[in-house]
C-alpha cells in the first residue's frame, strides 16, 4: 500500500469511528459521560496507533538503497528478510516491518531506516521474523 492509499484508509477509519460515535447519540438508553469519554479515548488510541504505523511505513519506504556502516564507514548488505517488530506505545502495540542492514566487517546489524530507540528494551520494541519472508 502506498502513502496515498494509507492516507485514504486512515481517513475512512477516522470517519467510521466518528459515525459510530455519533450514531449512538440520543438512543433509547442514555450513556454515562464516563462511557462517552472511554469510547472517545479508545477511538483516539486506535487512530494514534494507525498514524504511527503509517509513519513507520513511510520511514521504511524512504530508506536509502545504499547503507553505510556507522562503525567503519563501509557499505552494508541488506538481507531480503525483513524483521517484523512490535512497538509498545502509550496507545497500545503497533506492529511494523523494518529492513535491517548488516556490516560483515564489524559484525554489526541495525535498522537504518529510522532513528534507534534510546533503550529498545525499555521502549518495548520486540523483534520477530515473519515466516516466509
C-alpha positions in Angstrom: 0.0 0.0 0.0 1.5 3.4 -0.9 1.3 6.6 1.1 -1.9 7.9 -0.6 -3.7 4.6 -0.1 -2.7 4.6 3.6 -3.9 8.1 3.9 -7.3 7.3 2.4 -7.6 4.2 4.6 -6.7 6.3 7.7 -9.4 8.9 6.8 -12.0 6.2 6.1 -11.3 4.7 9.6 -11.5 8.1 11.3 -14.8 8.7 9.5 -16.1 5.3 10.6 -15.2 5.9 14.2 -16.8 9.3 14.1 -20.0 8.0 12.5 -20.1 5.1 15.1 -19.9 7.5 18.0 -22.5 9.9 16.6 -24.9 7.1 15.8 -25.3 6.3 19.4 -26.3 9.8 20.4 -29.9 10.2 21.7 -30.6 6.5 21.8 -33.1 4.7 24.0 -30.5 4.1 26.7 -28.6 7.2 27.7 -24.9 6.6 28.1 -22.9 7.9 31.1 -20.3 10.6 30.5 -17.7 8.1 31.5 -18.8 5.8 28.7 -18.7 8.6 26.2 -15.2 9.6 27.3 -14.0 5.9 27.2 -15.3 5.5 23.7 -13.6 8.7 22.5 -10.3 7.8 24.2 -10.3 4.3 22.6 -11.0 5.8 19.2 -8.2 8.3 19.7 -5.8 5.4 20.7 -6.8 3.4 17.7 -6.1 6.4 15.4 -2.8 7.1 17.2 -1.7 3.5 16.5 -2.7 3.8 12.9 -0.9 7.1 12.4 2.3 5.7 14.0 2.1 2.6 11.8 1.7 4.7 8.7 4.6 6.9 9.7 6.8 3.9 10.3 5.9 2.5 6.9 6.8 5.9 5.3 10.2 5.8 7.1 10.8 2.3 5.7 9.9 3.5 2.2 12.4 6.3 2.4 15.3 4.1 3.4 18.2 4.6 1.0 19.3 1.8 -1.3 22.9 2.1 -0.2 23.5 2.0 3.6 26.9 2.8 5.1 28.1 1.3 8.4 28.2 3.9 11.2 31.2 2.0 12.8 33.6 1.5 9.9 32.0 3.6 7.1 31.9 0.7 4.6 28.8 -0.5 2.7 26.4 -2.8 4.5 24.4 -5.5 3.0 20.6 -5.8 3.4 19.2 -9.2 3.7 15.9 -9.9 1.9 14.2 -10.9 5.2 12.5 -8.1 6.9 12.1 -8.1 10.7 8.5 -7.8 12.0 8.6 -5.6 15.0 6.2 -4.7 17.8 6.4 -1.3 19.4 4.6 -0.9 22.7 3.2 2.6 22.8 1.0 4.5 25.3 -1.9 3.9 22.8 -1.2 0.1 22.5 1.0 -2.1 20.4 2.0 -1.1 16.9 3.2 -3.9 14.5 5.5 -2.9 11.6 8.3 -4.2 9.4 11.8 -3.0 9.3 14.7 -3.8 7.0 18.0 -4.5 8.7 21.4 -3.8 7.3 24.5 -5.9 8.3 28.1 -5.0 8.2 30.1 -8.2 7.6 33.3 -6.4 8.7 32.1 -5.1 12.0 29.5 -7.8 12.6 27.1 -5.1 13.4 23.4 -5.1 12.5 20.9 -2.2 12.7 17.8 -0.7 11.1 19.0 2.2 9.1 15.5 3.5 8.1 14.8 5.4 11.3 16.3 6.7 14.5 17.1 4.0 17.1 15.2 3.9 20.4 17.3 5.2 23.3 16.7 1.9 25.1 15.0 -0.7 23.0 14.0 -2.9 25.9 12.7 0.0 27.9 10.7 1.4 25.0 9.1 -2.0 24.4 10.5 -2.8 21.0 10.4 -6.5 20.2 11.7 -8.1 17.0 10.4 -11.3 15.4 10.9 -12.6 11.9 7.8 -13.2 9.9 7.6 -16.7 8.3 8.0 -16.8 4.6 10.0 -13.6 4.4 
